[in-house]
Amino acid sequence: MMTHPADPGLALPKLRGRVQEHVDLAPLTWLRVGGPAALLVRPADTGDLQALLAGLPDSQPVTVIGAASNLIVRDGGIAGVTIRLARGFAGITVEPDGIVAGAACLDMTVAARAAEAGLAGLEFLSGIPGSIGGAVAMNAGAYGGDMAGCLDWVELVTRDGDLVRLGAGALAFAYRHAALPPGAVVVRARLRAVPGDAAAIAGRMADIRARREATQPIRARTGGSTFRNPPHGSAWELIDAAGGRGLRRGGAQICEQHCNFLLNTGGATASDLEGLGEEIRRRVHAMSGITLEWEIRRIGIPGEIRGVVA
């Protein structure tokens, strides 16, 4: 066991992965904002992750980040232990009727591997920025598909360090939601697919790419869809109707191309982005009575709120 200056009272088991103190998280997020992690741990593999979680007291805060594509890390950073799954969780195995992918695999990479193998049904993943672990945890979906429709099973490391496998039915999937055990970390998942025509699969993926490029700010600093679509409605239409298109706060802006996207136009803080999102929620509710729910995950300690909406 070893202690760390970031938390002198915390003793970690000896790990083979990387352990760093006071790590700036902004460069790891797609929005490029956020404060430091008090302690950032990159476990070497599943066994390393099991040892880490088993050795942490239940009272120790633990936060898991993946590709950080749909995430705002607040300006005050993250206390406790932050876990980031990396190379040791990026394996892909192609099977005759599916793909087994590690949690750190990018969704787009899994879609591409399935296409190369002539497996259909996972093309929708090519339109989702992020990693498989996050996709399972939030039941990510786009372009007519979602994780609930293709997941066979998921392997998790529980908060007490046990490795368990759960079938899709145990996750109680709902719109952008999966009921994972509290504190559990996704490490691997099997995605169901069917043999298909390689040219047709490639064509569907090309169509998804073209649609994304035509409708979304794919080359900007953004975090994907900001708010969930309400029942029988569209978040972007509500934001547009409430006058949100192009709205700014500091370096944060509501995208003019697709107004359910928050942008860091340069120099935005996490507080700018979150504050602008809350202003949009206020305006939409005042106009329609509908409360938009955040789809972007917001974690950490809030920083100083600055600026006004213009």
Short mmCIF file of the C-alpha atoms (twelve columns), coordinates in Angstrom:
data_MODEL
# 
_entry.id   MODEL 
# 
loop_
_atom_site.group_PDB 
_atom_site.id 
_atom_site.type_symbol 
_atom_site.label_atom_id 
_atom_site.label_alt_id 
_atom_site.label_comp_id 
_atom_site.label_asym_id 
_atom_site.label_seq_id 
_atom_site.Cartn_x 
_atom_site.Cartn_y 
_atom_site.Cartn_z 
_atom_site.pdbx_PDB_model_num 
ATOM 1   C CA . MET A 1   0.000   0.000   0.000   1 
ATOM 2   C CA . MET A 2   1.177   3.557   -0.638  1 
ATOM 3   C CA . THR A 3   -0.083  6.998   0.365   1 
ATOM 4   C CA . HIS A 4   -0.227  10.111  -1.804  1 
ATOM 5   C CA . PRO A 5   0.257   13.800  -0.975  1 
ATOM 6   C CA . ALA A 6   -2.958  14.602  -2.863  1 
ATOM 7   C CA . ASP A 7   -4.752  12.782  -0.051  1 
ATOM 8   C CA . PRO A 8   -2.343  11.810  2.750   1 
ATOM 9   C CA . GLY A 9   -5.032  9.708   4.391   1 
ATOM 10  C CA . LEU A 10  -5.517  7.575   1.276   1 
ATOM 11  C CA . ALA A 11  -3.581  4.330   0.906   1 
ATOM 12  C CA . LEU A 12  -3.655  2.728   -2.539  1 
ATOM 13  C CA . PRO A 13  -2.716  -0.872  -3.279  1 
ATOM 14  C CA . LYS A 14  0.382   -1.357  -5.403  1 
ATOM 15  C CA . LEU A 15  -0.741  -0.999  -9.020  1 
ATOM 16  C CA . ARG A 16  0.866   -1.738  -12.363 1 
ATOM 17  C CA . GLY A 17  -0.936  1.166   -14.005 1 
ATOM 18  C CA . ARG A 18  -0.119  4.864   -13.868 1 
ATOM 19  C CA . VAL A 19  -0.942  6.999   -10.815 1 
ATOM 20  C CA . GLN A 20  -0.579  10.806  -11.037 1 
ATOM 21  C CA . GLU A 21  -1.373  13.683  -8.691  1 
ATOM 22  C CA . HIS A 22  -3.002  17.024  -9.568  1 
ATOM 23  C CA . VAL A 23  -3.496  16.242  -13.264 1 
ATOM 24  C CA . ASP A 24  -5.038  18.919  -15.480 1 
ATOM 25  C CA . LEU A 25  -8.107  17.265  -17.007 1 
ATOM 26  C CA . ALA A 26  -9.010  19.932  -19.572 1 
ATOM 27  C CA . PRO A 27  -6.752  18.486  -22.317 1 
ATOM 28  C CA . LEU A 28  -8.448  15.102  -21.887 1 
ATOM 29  C CA . THR A 29  -11.962 16.438  -22.551 1 
ATOM 30  C CA . TRP A 30  -13.493 17.311  -25.899 1 
ATOM 31  C CA . LEU A 31  -14.650 20.684  -24.548 1 
ATOM 32  C CA . ARG A 32  -11.125 21.454  -23.250 1 
ATOM 33  C CA . VAL A 33  -12.295 22.830  -19.905 1 
ATOM 34  C CA . GLY A 34  -12.067 21.804  -16.260 1 
ATOM 35  C CA . GLY A 35  -9.824  21.730  -13.241 1 
ATOM 36  C CA . PRO A 36  -7.412  19.053  -12.045 1 
ATOM 37  C CA . ALA A 37  -7.961  15.556  -10.751 1 
ATOM 38  C CA . ALA A 38  -6.576  15.242  -7.226  1 
ATOM 39  C CA . LEU A 39  -5.464  11.725  -8.144  1 
ATOM 40  C CA . LEU A 40  -5.726  10.224  -11.648 1 
ATOM 41  C CA . VAL A 41  -5.338  6.450   -11.968 1 
ATOM 42  C CA . ARG A 42  -5.021  4.582   -15.265 1 
ATOM 43  C CA . PRO A 43  -5.273  0.887   -14.347 1 
ATOM 44  C CA . ALA A 44  -3.189  -1.460  -16.460 1 
ATOM 45  C CA . ASP A 45  -6.015  -3.942  -16.985 1 
ATOM 46  C CA . THR A 46  -9.106  -5.436  -15.371 1 
ATOM 47  C CA . GLY A 47  -7.135  -7.117  -12.588 1 
ATOM 48  C CA . ASP A 48  -5.459  -3.822  -11.751 1 
ATOM 49  C CA . LEU A 49  -8.849  -2.101  -11.611 1 
ATOM 50  C CA . GLN A 50  -10.190 -4.831  -9.337  1 
ATOM 51  C CA . ALA A 51  -7.254  -4.387  -6.969  1 
ATOM 52  C CA . LEU A 52  -7.744  -0.617  -6.930  1 
ATOM 53  C CA . LEU A 53  -11.462 -0.690  -6.156  1 
ATOM 54  C CA . ALA A 54  -11.136 -3.502  -3.627  1 
ATOM 55  C CA . GLY A 55  -8.454  -1.519  -1.802  1 
ATOM 56  C CA . LEU A 56  -10.350 1.754   -1.583  1 
ATOM 57  C CA . PRO A 57  -12.560 2.490   1.430   1 
ATOM 58  C CA . ASP A 58  -16.258 2.889   0.666   1 
ATOM 59  C CA . SER A 59  -16.031 6.514   1.816   1 
ATOM 60  C CA . GLN A 60  -13.462 7.396   -0.866  1 
ATOM 61  C CA . PRO A 61  -14.980 9.353   -3.789  1 
ATOM 62  C CA . VAL A 62  -14.378 7.608   -7.108  1 
ATOM 63  C CA . THR A 63  -15.094 9.148   -10.512 1 
ATOM 64  C CA . VAL A 64  -14.743 7.361   -13.845 1 
ATOM 65  C CA . ILE A 65  -14.068 9.163   -17.119 1 
ATOM 66  C CA . GLY A 66  -13.691 7.656   -20.559 1 
ATOM 67  C CA . ALA A 67  -13.194 9.507   -23.834 1 
ATOM 68  C CA . ALA A 68  -14.744 12.568  -22.110 1 
ATOM 69  C CA . SER A 69  -16.685 13.421  -25.261 1 
ATOM 70  C CA . ASN A 70  -19.949 14.133  -23.456 1 
ATOM 71  C CA . LEU A 71  -18.541 15.591  -20.258 1 
ATOM 72  C CA . ILE A 72  -18.018 18.907  -18.493 1 
ATOM 73  C CA . VAL A 73  -15.376 18.765  -15.764 1 
ATOM 74  C CA . ARG A 74  -16.069 21.746  -13.509 1 
ATOM 75  C CA . ASP A 75  -13.373 24.345  -12.918 1 
ATOM 76  C CA . GLY A 76  -12.651 23.294  -9.338  1 
ATOM 77  C CA . GLY A 77  -11.559 19.858  -10.497 1 
ATOM 78  C CA . ILE A 78  -12.361 16.441  -9.069  1 
ATOM 79  C CA . ALA A 79  -11.652 15.339  -5.513  1 
ATOM 80  C CA . GLY A 80  -10.776 11.789  -4.552  1 
ATOM 81  C CA . VAL A 81  -9.751  9.188   -7.127  1 
ATOM 82  C CA . THR A 82  -10.456 9.654   -10.826 1 
ATOM 83  C CA . ILE A 83  -10.188 6.531   -12.977 1 
ATOM 84  C CA . ARG A 84  -9.509  6.651   -16.704 1 
ATOM 85  C CA . LEU A 85  -9.546  3.411   -18.665 1 
ATOM 86  C CA . ALA A 86  -6.985  3.363   -21.444 1 
ATOM 87  C CA . ARG A 87  -4.886  0.926   -23.484 1 
ATOM 88  C CA . GLY A 88  -5.511  -2.122  -21.323 1 
ATOM 89  C CA . PHE A 89  -9.244  -1.830  -21.974 1 
ATOM 90  C CA . ALA A 90  -9.130  -1.301  -25.747 1 
ATOM 91  C CA . GLY A 91  -9.175  -4.873  -27.050 1 
ATOM 92  C CA . ILE A 92  -11.596 -5.924  -29.804 1 
ATOM 93  C CA . THR A 93  -12.533 -9.505  -30.667 1 
ATOM 94  C CA . VAL A 94  -14.557 -10.204 -33.806 1 
ATOM 95  C CA . GLU A 95  -16.972 -13.151 -33.606 1 
ATOM 96  C CA . PRO A 96  -19.249 -14.593 -36.308 1 
ATOM 97  C CA . ASP A 97  -22.297 -12.786 -34.936 1 
ATOM 98  C CA . GLY A 98  -20.914 -9.940  -32.873 1 
ATOM 99  C CA . ILE A 99  -18.078 -7.895  -31.440 1 
ATOM 100 C CA . VAL A 100 -16.565 -8.074  -27.952 1 
ATOM 101 C CA . ALA A 101 -15.057 -4.670  -27.189 1 
ATOM 102 C CA . GLY A 102 -13.214 -3.176  -24.259 1 
ATOM 103 C CA . ALA A 103 -14.714 -0.178  -22.516 1 
ATOM 104 C CA . ALA A 104 -12.001 2.187   -23.791 1 
ATOM 105 C CA . CYS A 105 -12.638 1.362   -27.461 1 
ATOM 106 C CA . LEU A 106 -13.985 4.304   -29.399 1 
ATOM 107 C CA . ASP A 107 -17.492 3.736   -30.756 1 
ATOM 108 C CA . MET A 108 -16.320 4.712   -34.243 1 
ATOM 109 C CA . THR A 109 -13.505 2.140   -34.099 1 
ATOM 110 C CA . VAL A 110 -15.910 -0.647  -33.141 1 
ATOM 111 C CA . ALA A 111 -18.224 0.315   -36.011 1 
ATOM 112 C CA . ALA A 112 -15.291 0.251   -38.428 1 
ATOM 113 C CA . ARG A 113 -14.081 -3.173  -37.238 1 
ATOM 114 C CA . ALA A 114 -17.584 -4.588  -37.597 1 
ATOM 115 C CA . ALA A 115 -17.819 -3.190  -41.124 1 
ATOM 116 C CA . GLU A 116 -14.435 -4.697  -42.069 1 
ATOM 117 C CA . ALA A 117 -15.722 -8.075  -40.854 1 
ATOM 118 C CA . GLY A 118 -18.964 -7.771  -42.838 1 
ATOM 119 C CA . LEU A 119 -21.101 -7.475  -39.696 1 
ATOM 120 C CA . ALA A 120 -24.207 -5.299  -39.863 1 
ATOM 121 C CA . GLY A 121 -26.217 -3.622  -37.127 1 
ATOM 122 C CA . LEU A 122 -23.524 -1.518  -35.474 1 
ATOM 123 C CA . GLU A 123 -23.266 1.233   -38.079 1 
ATOM 124 C CA . PHE A 124 -24.999 3.691   -35.735 1 
ATOM 125 C CA . LEU A 125 -21.898 3.682   -33.529 1 
ATOM 126 C CA . SER A 126 -19.971 5.502   -36.264 1 
ATOM 127 C CA . GLY A 127 -22.112 8.551   -35.514 1 
ATOM 128 C CA . ILE A 128 -21.484 8.595   -31.749 1 
ATOM 129 C CA . PRO A 129 -18.383 10.272  -30.332 1 
ATOM 130 C CA . GLY A 130 -17.200 8.479   -27.223 1 
ATOM 131 C CA . SER A 131 -16.206 5.056   -25.976 1 
ATOM 132 C CA . ILE A 132 -18.035 1.771   -25.436 1 
ATOM 133 C CA . GLY A 133 -18.026 2.028   -21.636 1 
ATOM 134 C CA . GLY A 134 -19.798 5.370   -21.734 1 
ATOM 135 C CA . ALA A 135 -22.131 4.179   -24.475 1 
ATOM 136 C CA . VAL A 136 -23.313 1.313   -22.281 1 
ATOM 137 C CA . ALA A 137 -23.642 3.500   -19.186 1 
ATOM 138 C CA . MET A 138 -25.896 6.044   -20.934 1 
ATOM 139 C CA . ASN A 139 -27.523 3.772   -23.534 1 
ATOM 140 C CA . ALA A 140 -26.057 5.913   -26.284 1 
ATOM 141 C CA . GLY A 141 -27.895 5.953   -29.561 1 
ATOM 142 C CA . ALA A 142 -28.162 7.716   -32.905 1 
ATOM 143 C CA . TYR A 143 -29.375 7.194   -36.449 1 
ATOM 144 C CA . GLY A 144 -31.938 4.564   -35.561 1 
ATOM 145 C CA . GLY A 145 -29.834 2.424   -33.225 1 
ATOM 146 C CA . ASP A 146 -28.866 2.313   -29.571 1 
ATOM 147 C CA . MET A 147 -26.994 0.108   -27.131 1 
ATOM 148 C CA . ALA A 148 -30.188 -1.402  -25.766 1 
ATOM 149 C CA . GLY A 149 -30.869 -2.845  -29.206 1 
ATOM 150 C CA . CYS A 150 -27.510 -4.600  -29.652 1 
ATOM 151 C CA . LEU A 151 -25.992 -5.370  -26.237 1 
ATOM 152 C CA . ASP A 152 -25.773 -9.054  -25.293 1 
ATOM 153 C CA . TRP A 153 -23.818 -8.689  -22.041 1 
ATOM 154 C CA . VAL A 154 -21.543 -6.355  -20.167 1 
ATOM 155 C CA . GLU A 155 -18.688 -7.095  -17.775 1 
ATOM 156 C CA . LEU A 156 -18.330 -4.785  -14.787 1 
ATOM 157 C CA . VAL A 157 -15.986 -4.361  -11.875 1 
ATOM 158 C CA . THR A 158 -18.114 -3.561  -8.848  1 
ATOM 159 C CA . ARG A 159 -17.207 -0.994  -6.208  1 
ATOM 160 C CA . ASP A 160 -15.848 -3.779  -3.982  1 
ATOM 161 C CA . GLY A 161 -13.640 -5.159  -6.772  1 
ATOM 162 C CA . ASP A 162 -15.652 -8.120  -8.034  1 
ATOM 163 C CA . LEU A 163 -15.819 -8.893  -11.765 1 
ATOM 164 C CA . VAL A 164 -19.390 -9.685  -12.837 1 
ATOM 165 C CA . ARG A 165 -21.169 -10.253 -16.135 1 
ATOM 166 C CA . LEU A 166 -24.725 -9.010  -16.627 1 
ATOM 167 C CA . GLY A 167 -27.098 -9.630  -19.501 1 
ATOM 168 C CA . ALA A 168 -28.706 -6.660  -21.206 1 
ATOM 169 C CA . GLY A 169 -32.003 -7.377  -19.482 1 
ATOM 170 C CA . ALA A 170 -30.459 -6.663  -16.084 1 
ATOM 171 C CA . LEU A 171 -29.653 -3.051  -17.026 1 
ATOM 172 C CA . ALA A 172 -33.264 -1.830  -17.320 1 
ATOM 173 C CA . PHE A 173 -32.375 0.249   -20.369 1 
ATOM 174 C CA . ALA A 174 -34.380 3.417   -20.958 1 
ATOM 175 C CA . TYR A 175 -33.825 6.510   -23.083 1 
ATOM 176 C CA . ARG A 176 -30.185 7.525   -22.478 1 
ATOM 177 C CA . HIS A 177 -30.101 5.480   -19.280 1 
ATOM 178 C CA . ALA A 178 -28.820 2.141   -17.995 1 
ATOM 179 C CA . ALA A 179 -29.251 0.917   -14.407 1 
ATOM 180 C CA . LEU A 180 -25.680 -0.093  -13.606 1 
ATOM 181 C CA . PRO A 181 -24.854 -1.206  -10.049 1 
ATOM 182 C CA . PRO A 182 -23.773 1.833   -7.974  1 
ATOM 183 C CA . GLY A 183 -20.069 2.514   -8.381  1 
ATOM 184 C CA . ALA A 184 -19.560 -0.220  -10.984 1 
ATOM 185 C CA . VAL A 185 -17.144 0.331   -13.874 1 
ATOM 186 C CA . VAL A 186 -17.818 -1.112  -17.334 1 
ATOM 187 C CA . VAL A 187 -14.768 -2.999  -18.637 1 
ATOM 188 C CA . ARG A 188 -16.042 -5.030  -21.611 1 
ATOM 189 C CA . ALA A 189 -19.203 -5.587  -23.633 1 
ATOM 190 C CA . ARG A 190 -20.502 -7.922  -26.320 1 
ATOM 191 C CA . LEU A 191 -22.461 -6.284  -29.111 1 
ATOM 192 C CA . ARG A 192 -24.733 -8.401  -31.281 1 
ATOM 193 C CA . ALA A 193 -24.488 -8.104  -35.071 1 
ATOM 194 C CA . VAL A 194 -25.487 -10.071 -38.179 1 
ATOM 195 C CA . PRO A 195 -23.553 -10.969 -41.329 1 
ATOM 196 C CA . GLY A 196 -24.219 -8.455  -44.066 1 
ATOM 197 C CA . ASP A 197 -23.046 -7.090  -47.370 1 
ATOM 198 C CA . ALA A 198 -19.803 -5.154  -46.847 1 
ATOM 199 C CA . ALA A 199 -20.619 -2.574  -49.522 1 
ATOM 200 C CA . ALA A 200 -24.051 -1.899  -48.051 1 
ATOM 201 C CA . ILE A 201 -22.597 -1.542  -44.531 1 
ATOM 202 C CA . ALA A 202 -19.947 0.891   -45.815 1 
ATOM 203 C CA . GLY A 203 -22.650 2.843   -47.622 1 
ATOM 204 C CA . ARG A 204 -24.736 3.237   -44.462 1 
ATOM 205 C CA . MET A 205 -21.694 4.428   -42.521 1 
ATOM 206 C CA . ALA A 206 -20.820 6.921   -45.256 1 
ATOM 207 C CA . ASP A 207 -24.372 8.233   -45.107 1 
ATOM 208 C CA . ILE A 208 -24.127 8.690   -41.328 1 
ATOM 209 C CA . ARG A 209 -20.837 10.580  -41.714 1 
ATOM 210 C CA . ALA A 210 -22.343 12.851  -44.353 1 
ATOM 211 C CA . ARG A 211 -25.404 13.565  -42.219 1 
ATOM 212 C CA . ARG A 212 -23.241 14.398  -39.209 1 
ATOM 213 C CA . GLU A 213 -21.039 16.745  -41.210 1 
ATOM 214 C CA . ALA A 214 -24.081 18.512  -42.667 1 
ATOM 215 C CA . THR A 215 -25.908 19.028  -39.377 1 
ATOM 216 C CA . GLN A 216 -23.386 19.024  -36.502 1 
ATOM 217 C CA . PRO A 217 -20.302 21.059  -35.529 1 
ATOM 218 C CA . ILE A 218 -17.956 18.082  -35.760 1 
ATOM 219 C CA . ARG A 219 -14.785 20.199  -36.035 1 
ATOM 220 C CA . ALA A 220 -15.576 22.448  -33.061 1 
ATOM 221 C CA . ARG A 221 -14.843 22.047  -29.362 1 
ATOM 222 C CA . THR A 222 -18.147 20.576  -28.294 1 
ATOM 223 C CA . GLY A 223 -19.559 17.831  -26.132 1 
ATOM 224 C CA . GLY A 224 -22.218 16.243  -28.295 1 
ATOM 225 C CA . SER A 225 -25.918 16.706  -27.600 1 
ATOM 226 C CA . THR A 226 -26.334 18.986  -24.588 1 
ATOM 227 C CA . PHE A 227 -29.889 18.083  -23.555 1 
ATOM 228 C CA . ARG A 228 -32.031 14.991  -23.879 1 
ATOM 229 C CA . ASN A 229 -34.969 15.210  -26.206 1 
ATOM 230 C CA . PRO A 230 -38.157 15.529  -24.135 1 
ATOM 231 C CA . PRO A 231 -40.976 13.041  -24.763 1 
ATOM 232 C CA . HIS A 232 -42.650 13.783  -28.093 1 
ATOM 233 C CA . GLY A 233 -40.376 16.737  -28.744 1 
ATOM 234 C CA . SER A 234 -37.000 17.993  -29.895 1 
ATOM 235 C CA . ALA A 235 -34.549 19.817  -27.647 1 
ATOM 236 C CA . TRP A 236 -33.054 21.857  -30.483 1 
ATOM 237 C CA . GLU A 237 -36.454 23.088  -31.662 1 
ATOM 238 C CA . LEU A 238 -37.329 24.233  -28.131 1 
ATOM 239 C CA . ILE A 239 -33.965 25.997  -27.766 1 
ATOM 240 C CA . ASP A 240 -34.404 27.690  -31.135 1 
ATOM 241 C CA . ALA A 241 -37.931 28.823  -30.305 1 
ATOM 242 C CA . ALA A 242 -36.704 30.268  -26.998 1 
ATOM 243 C CA . GLY A 243 -34.133 32.422  -28.785 1 
ATOM 244 C CA . GLY A 244 -31.133 30.308  -27.832 1 
ATOM 245 C CA . ARG A 245 -29.452 29.924  -31.216 1 
ATOM 246 C CA . GLY A 246 -26.068 31.675  -31.108 1 
ATOM 247 C CA . LEU A 247 -26.427 32.768  -27.466 1 
ATOM 248 C CA . ARG A 248 -23.098 33.402  -25.688 1 
ATOM 249 C CA . ARG A 249 -21.648 33.486  -22.206 1 
ATOM 250 C CA . GLY A 250 -17.943 34.272  -22.009 1 
ATOM 251 C CA . GLY A 251 -16.248 31.874  -24.408 1 
ATOM 252 C CA . ALA A 252 -19.269 29.544  -24.494 1 
ATOM 253 C CA . GLN A 253 -21.833 29.629  -27.281 1 
ATOM 254 C CA . ILE A 254 -24.951 27.801  -28.373 1 
ATOM 255 C CA . CYS A 255 -24.122 26.462  -31.818 1 
ATOM 256 C CA . GLU A 256 -25.854 28.237  -34.686 1 
ATOM 257 C CA . GLN A 257 -25.672 25.165  -36.934 1 
ATOM 258 C CA . HIS A 258 -27.377 22.874  -34.395 1 
ATOM 259 C CA . CYS A 259 -28.569 24.597  -31.247 1 
ATOM 260 C CA . ASN A 260 -28.497 21.516  -29.015 1 
ATOM 261 C CA . PHE A 261 -24.691 21.763  -29.046 1 
ATOM 262 C CA . LEU A 262 -22.599 23.834  -26.634 1 
ATOM 263 C CA . LEU A 263 -19.352 25.197  -28.056 1 
ATOM 264 C CA . ASN A 264 -16.119 26.357  -26.494 1 
ATOM 265 C CA . THR A 265 -15.233 29.121  -28.947 1 
ATOM 266 C CA . GLY A 266 -11.899 29.674  -27.183 1 
ATOM 267 C CA . GLY A 267 -11.190 30.571  -23.578 1 
ATOM 268 C CA . ALA A 268 -14.478 29.262  -22.166 1 
ATOM 269 C CA . THR A 269 -14.540 27.974  -18.616 1 
ATOM 270 C CA . ALA A 270 -16.664 25.088  -17.429 1 
ATOM 271 C CA . SER A 271 -18.740 27.641  -15.537 1 
ATOM 272 C CA . ASP A 272 -19.354 29.536  -18.799 1 
ATOM 273 C CA . LEU A 273 -20.611 26.371  -20.478 1 
ATOM 274 C CA . GLU A 274 -22.730 25.124  -17.596 1 
ATOM 275 C CA . GLY A 275 -24.086 28.602  -16.874 1 
ATOM 276 C CA . LEU A 276 -25.113 29.033  -20.500 1 
ATOM 277 C CA . GLY A 277 -26.801 25.649  -20.433 1 
ATOM 278 C CA . GLU A 278 -28.734 26.597  -17.306 1 
ATOM 279 C CA . GLU A 279 -29.810 29.861  -18.937 1 
ATOM 280 C CA . ILE A 280 -31.140 27.867  -21.891 1 
ATOM 281 C CA . ARG A 281 -33.065 25.596  -19.533 1 
ATOM 282 C CA . ARG A 282 -34.560 28.657  -17.828 1 
ATOM 283 C CA . ARG A 283 -35.635 30.227  -21.123 1 
ATOM 284 C CA . VAL A 284 -37.123 27.014  -22.506 1 
ATOM 285 C CA . HIS A 285 -39.081 26.399  -19.314 1 
ATOM 286 C CA . ALA A 286 -40.370 29.991  -19.239 1 
ATOM 287 C CA . MET A 287 -41.538 29.681  -22.843 1 
ATOM 288 C CA . SER A 288 -42.957 26.154  -22.889 1 
ATOM 289 C CA . GLY A 289 -43.185 24.788  -19.346 1 
ATOM 290 C CA . ILE A 290 -40.797 22.000  -20.387 1 
ATOM 291 C CA . THR A 291 -37.694 21.358  -18.289 1 
ATOM 292 C CA . LEU A 292 -34.793 20.202  -20.434 1 
ATOM 293 C CA . GLU A 293 -32.652 17.493  -18.844 1 
ATOM 294 C CA . TRP A 294 -28.897 17.564  -19.273 1 
ATOM 295 C CA . GLU A 295 -27.448 14.834  -21.480 1 
ATOM 296 C CA . ILE A 296 -23.895 16.085  -21.007 1 
ATOM 297 C CA . ARG A 297 -22.511 14.733  -17.753 1 
ATOM 298 C CA . ARG A 298 -21.251 17.463  -15.383 1 
ATOM 299 C CA . ILE A 299 -18.864 16.446  -12.610 1 
ATOM 300 C CA . GLY A 300 -16.510 17.977  -10.090 1 
ATOM 301 C CA . ILE A 301 -16.292 21.099  -7.949  1 
ATOM 302 C CA . PRO A 302 -17.898 24.279  -9.362  1 
ATOM 303 C CA . GLY A 303 -15.650 27.241  -10.043 1 
ATOM 304 C CA . GLU A 304 -16.319 30.956  -10.112 1 
ATOM 305 C CA . ILE A 305 -19.298 32.072  -12.216 1 
ATOM 306 C CA . ARG A 306 -18.388 34.946  -14.525 1 
ATOM 307 C CA . GLY A 307 -19.900 37.005  -17.295 1 
ATOM 308 C CA . VAL A 308 -23.435 37.511  -18.535 1 
ATOM 309 C CA . VAL A 309 -25.472 35.953  -21.294 1 
ATOM 310 C CA . ALA A 310 -25.585 37.971  -24.510 1 
# 
